[in-house]
Amino acid sequence: MVSIDIDDRGAIKVIRIKGEFFLGYVRQVEETWNKLAAMGPEIIAIDCREMTFVDSSAIGTFVKFLHNSMSNNIKLIFFDLNESISRIFGKAKLNKIFTILSRDEFEDLTAKK
């Protein structure tokens, strides 16, 4: 099961995904993304602290978000990856295409906005 929370910080929107993100939840996460992207924020960040698993469909969804963010001039940031998600991102080489920050780095960046 997955739960999704939104933290609206004005020009910065944070999607907090908790639990296992797999095929059955792609639509729910995409709807959340589309709602936030339509607001025209500078940054959409995905808080990965409590995300415990992603499958290939979730990874594909994240890549789709990257393309959408680039088309709409939105910076996509993943932050606070736990060890399990960090390993998955590393194996899939996502750390080479996504902006991935620690929680402290993200908070420092957003404090300047």
N, C-alpha and C positions, 0 to 999 in steps of 0.2 A: 504494500500500500504506500501511496505517496500523498503528502499534503503540500499545498503551495500557499505561501503567504507573500504579500506584497508590502514593501516598505517604500512609501512615496516620499522622496526627499526633494521634491521640486523637479529640477532638471536631471536628477539622478533617481532612477527607479531600481529597486532591488527585488529580485525574485528569490525567495528562500524555498528551496526544494528539500523536503524532509522525507527520508525513506528510500525505497527502491524505485528508481525511474526506469521503466521499461515500456515496451510497446503499448500496453494497455492504458498508459497515462499520457501518451504523446499528444493526443488531441487536447487534453486539459491544459498541458503546459504550453502548447502552441496558441491556444485561445488567450491565455494569460499574456504571452509574448505579444500577440497581435494587438491586444487592448493597450498595452503599455507603449508599444512602438507607434501606435496611432497618435499618441500624445506628443510625439516629437521631442523626447528627452535628449540630452547630450550623451548620457550614459545609461545603459541597462546592464546591471551587474547580477550575476547569478551566485548566490551564497551557497557554497557546497559543503558547508560544515556538517550538516546533518543528512546529507545524501549518502546513502550506504552502498548503492549499486547503480550502475548504468549498463544497459545492453546496447547492441549495435544500433537499434532504432533510436535510442536516446542520443547516442553519439551523432547519428545522422541528423537528428533534430537540432542539435547544437551547431552543426556545420551549416544547416539551413539558416539558423539565426545569424551566424556570421555573415553569410551572403546578404541577408536582409538588412543587417545593420550597416554593412558597407554601402549598400544601395541607398540607404536613408540617412547617411552621415551620422550614425549613432555609434558610439564606442561601446563594444561588448567586452565585459570583464568578468572573468571567473575568479572567485576568491575564497580563501579559507578551505582549500581542499584537504580533506582528511587523508590519511595514509592510503586507504583502499582506493579512493577515487584518483588520487595522485598517481598510483601505480597503473590504473587503467588508462588514464590520460597519457602517461609516459609510453606505455606499450603501443598505443594507437598513434603516437607521435603528435597528439593534440597540443602538447606543450610547445610545439614549434609553430603552430598557427594561431593559437588563442593567446590572449593576454591573460596571464594567470598571476595573481597577487596573493600575498598573505593578508590576513585580516588587518594587521597594522599598516601595511602598505596601502591597502584600499582606504582605510579610514584617513590616513595622511593625505592621500590624493583628493578624497572627497571633502575634506576639511577646507581645502583651498578653493572650492567651488562656491 
